[in-house]
Amino acid sequence: MALLRHQLDLMQCDDPACAIAHERVYLHSRCHPEIPVFVYYDRPTGNIVAECALCGEQIVEISVAEGGTVQ
């Protein structure tokens, strides 16, 4: 599943009782939430991909904007 920035901006905490507006969104697997994730840039697609380090299940694929300048 590819995500864009506006979709990431809408993400909330996984804890339904949490009322904090978190500044950061941490991406972890649903299959093995206690296991680290592998994150890599996939050159052919131009996307950043996160996968479960245990089973390899894809957690998220994030589209990277084209063009622009580095600041």
NORMO-V298117 format. One line per field, one symbol per residue. ss: DSSP state (~ for helix, > for strand, _ for the rest). phi: phi as a letter, one per 40 degrees, with the letter a starting at -180 (. if undefined). burial: # if it has 24 or more other C-alpha atoms within 12 Angstrom, else .. A space follows every 50 residues. Layout:
ss->???
phi->???
burial->???
//
This chain:
ss->_>>_~~~~~~__________________________>>>>>>____>>>> >>_____>>>>>>________
phi->.cbbdccccccbccccccbccccbbccbcccaccccbcbaccdccgbcbb bcccbgcccabbcbccggbcb
burial->..........................###.......#..........### ##....######.........
//
